[in-house]
Amino acid sequence: MNGLNLPPDSLSLLFSPFSQGIVNSRLLNDYLHRVFTSADGNQPAAAYRKHLTFQNLQEHLDRLLAEENGSEDSRDQGAEGRLGPSTVVLDHTSGFEGLLLVDDDLLGVIGHSNFGSIRATTCVYKGKWIYEVLISSQGLMQIGWCTLNCRFNQEEGVGDTPDSYAYDGNRVRKWNVTTTNYGKSWAAGDIVSCLIDLDEGTIAFCLNGISLGTAFDNITRGAGMAYFPAISLSFKESVAFNFGSRPLRYPVEGYHPLQDPPVSDLVKARRLLGYLKNVIHIGIDVTEGKLVEKDTSMWQLQGEPTVLITLAHIFNYFSPLMCKVYLVEDVLMTFLLSILERGGAVEAHPLIQQLLDVMWLLMEEYEVHECLKQLLMSLLRAYRFSPIIPDLGLQIHYLRLTIAVLKHEKSRKYLLSNVLFDVLRSVVFFYIKSPLRVEEAGLQELIPTTWWPNRFTKEGKESKEVKEESAEERLRRRAYERGCQRLKKRIEVVEGLQVQILKLLLNNKDRGGGEASRYIFLNKFRKFLQENASNRGNLTVLCPPEYMVCFLHRLIAALRFFWDGHKAKTPAALSSDEAYVPPQLFYNGKVDYFDLQRLGGLLSHLKKTLKDDLAAKANVLIDPAELQSVTMDDLDEDEESATSAAQSQRPSAALAIGGALARPGWLSSPTLGRANRFLSTAAVSLMNPRRPLGTLEKVKVRTLSVEQRTEEDIEGSHGNEGLLLGRPPEEPDQPITENSLLEILDGIVMMYNLSVHQQLGKMVGVSDDVNEYAMALKDTEEKISRCPKRRRDIHEELLKSQKVFSEKLNHLSRRLAWINVTIYSKEKMQDIYWLLRVCIRTIEHGDRTGSLFAFMPEFYLSVAMNSYSALKNYFSPVNSMEELPGYEETLMRLAAILAKHFADSRIVGTDIRDSLMQALASYVCYPHSLRAVERIPEEQRISMMKNLLAPYEQRPWAQTNWILVRLWRGCGFGYRYTRLPHLLKTKPEDASLPSLQKPCPSTLLQRHMADLLRSDRDLAPSFLNSVLNQLNWAFSEFIGMIQEIQQAAERLERNFVDSRQLKVCATCFDLSVSLLRVLEMTVTLAPEIFLDWNRPSSELLLRRLAQLLNQVLNRVTAERNLFDRVVNLRLPGLESVDHYPILVAVTGILVRLLVDTDVQGAERATAVMLADPCFQLRSIQYLLGHTEPSALAAAAPATEKRHFSLNTYTEYISAEELAKVDKMLSHLSEESKQAAATTLPTSEEDLCPICYAHPISAIFRPCSHKSCKACINQHLMNNKDCFFCKATITGVDDFTKPASS
């Protein structure tokens, strides 16, 4: 309202007898004088006062404000000693080096290269000056002052040249060419104040208002020396500067901000605020005809014309001032906070709602918008950059005001639509930062006693010596737990306020003036997810994972509140404990999944291939035009624009930012403005895309639908199902909940997948650190107790170490308490568990829809697997999973999903299939989850085993093989170890590795496997053939590699074997061992596959098996051979390569074939073994440590060399097993003597031309070429062409050589 020059007659109308509150001129005069007091607060005596009416009020106000200003202007003329523009910003035209992203307001900056530097536009040469830096990321930065002639590059920044000075809180040092320790470490959310005193020649820094002391004195001064604020930062680091455009958070007496505060406006605004407060305080009692004091908290604007017109006069001056950020923060925000300071619930302060009403009524719309925006931004900054104090009072203070503002419907909708989700701003309100410096956060007072677990059980050996905790320890632990409880109560207050904010944003009843808040929120939320899902590379829009974790938990709390609220109103609906996302959301196109991968591949491909199923099952018709639009052209075009950007040698982020100049950036993370300027020393310009339509814009066009959805599109109405369009027949026809909540639930699952899971894993590091330090401390204390008294020097060093370790532990255990409350508390665990169950139910419902399951986004399966692993591995030390309700059943349902889908043909993505396979593999490692697999329905178990026994070609077989090995481990010959026996001797300290779970074989699943192999005639040969092929490959590769390693080790010059090569070598060895174990398992469970020669391929399989076993034995057991020499080198990386694991596996198979079987089987196996040309008896003797006499004579001097023998491993191999090996050896010795006596020598031309080991015994049809039966049968398993002429073989006949004449 620009001036209220109302004509006199309109005033008389206002005070006509019918308006309430007729005010006579005397009373009005008194009222106006009471409201508009003069600057000194004294009112002139009534006789000397000018008579005030609404006609002359405006000039009276003008005079009051002018007199006020005159007195101020004379006082502050701005301090001397400064050069440059009066508005201080970052110099984005010439004062920078490297690649940087700068916000629109030119105050926020993000590093985009190795080490970029930038300075401000204004410098100082005398006097005392200060500016503040808001730290948004705690990485490598150097902040301080430099002169104009400092030259920086990608390696050297502020503080690395003679006339530049910097503080670096990442490394806790100060820099001026050289560097020394200084200050404290900073964390994201801290504020650094940089002070320069050019009269004394000193530079100092403060952190969150606490002085760090003088950093530099005696700095260069004099003619031509002027200092600019400057910063250097590494890639991805971000900060925001405050040179004085906003009130300094921590002003220092005697120091001026670089930019002058708007003094005259400030005085004016404070004055007007005083008048506004007077209006609220003073009421007019018309009947009594006098002025009365009112209770301000209950003030209401009840249409009293006198009050309204008075307010209009005040706002005439006040409104334009409220568009300036400095005044909003300094005057308005302070006033609103003071209203809430009286305590009580936010609802107890309706005054704020009333004031917002007045603002919307009396200010121009653009003024209200700007004012609300600045108010919210100031609140965000205040919340984010407040230090943590013991009662979290500052955070609570700012959240309460945010709630009060958002309670106002009109303001809430404006902020939701235009401010809150722009650049994720609202997400900041849901984050609780964790203090890096425990002392300042007051955690010492909250948790005076620290404690950490100090019983470390070593895996591998049963720890029998778990000590009972001492009484003192118990007291300490309980005191620590009480401290943690106190901390938890405080943090829960903040979390409660954050959930309250979300409940306001998810309100779907406020339909006054347009769309309800929830639907505005939904569209913004989807966009937020899209930016985080599709811009993995573009930092500017990514929400930091630590914010995402907090947002997820608050959103789950708010969602469940509304979900259960709906259930209370409609009993037929589901409660939030049964929540799931119905499958039609994935294919009816109502919810946008951007370009996220579906289980069946790309959406466009699925729409084409499953078009008929969609029409038949879900009655969803795909518009042919839509199929056309998503053609290859789109993809080519995207690639083309990306390559053109690469060719023009612009950094990739330039493309991202250039292509979307109108786009917000989280970049702005410091100021939460928009980071649109891309500074590069190579090209100082605003990056414009080469083509008018960048890739990012194109995405926008395609997903416009999200922007324009209304409540009806989402919730549906009569006959329109909204989001639930296209219900498949398998889905029950019952209401689940409000559709909008389903979409939020879907978004929560996506958030977990985007970054929450990684963050949960990352924060576990703190508890790992606690364990490491606790081990070190325990170790040091043991050393102190053992230290001889005469060695005082050692004793003192040990005491120093002990002190360092315990201080570090005190710090870490308090920090861990904070992390356990904010991230790993029991409530948070229940949230993640709830999410796991939501995913399980969603997958089960989707699975029932048959082919339409392919439309489900991959992330549902990922989240089901990841959330389970998070519950098991990340929350476990504090809370155990077993206590969760319905835990056993959930475990079984997840097992059923893994068992069913790891080989599901509807799932095409190789990554997701691998993940399912790995999840199943880790599931069978642990007894409790293995039992869950055994509890799934029988037909599912059998089909899982059948999938595991599919041939190993054309698929990643190592994982499958590993699963089978885990099911067997604990049953095989000498296979009950947790760690390899030879390693326990050489490296006992590895015993705590997590991968070494105790064996837990599953006899039930073994039984299924045996039944399958016996009953399915085709399954066994194809499976075993592929296992033998892979074993042949793995062992040959291994031998080839150890030959290379041996040659490298024998060269005289110093050389190093590539560690990657060692790793591959060890892997091939481990694969060979596990394949041998699977063969042992097969031979044990279903020996007839090899020994019942009525089966078509059993003789052939037995021959192949014997051939491979003999090769392995010969390679590993030859005296002083390659294998021996490489094992004795003891190379790092080859620890697992040893005689024991591989020989025990081979022995297991031989014993099963030759000893543990019926007479006929043993005879067949013996005959095949001895017939194999590679068979050597000494290999079998080697197993028991028998060596050949000739070798003994030659190696007489080296008799002290230990020989391998199974007899030395009595802990791992039972006496019964050893007796069987003895029996086998004597049996083979006997048989081989007899065989040698009876065989006749064969002439060379009668030998098979392929293997030269057996006589020719087969002739091929139609080409009549010949070989032995073993060679041709093996060949025909993989190939139907003749060895020699490539003709297709139609049959094989026996061949006997005609008797020679």
Disulfide bonds with the S-S distance in Angstrom:
none
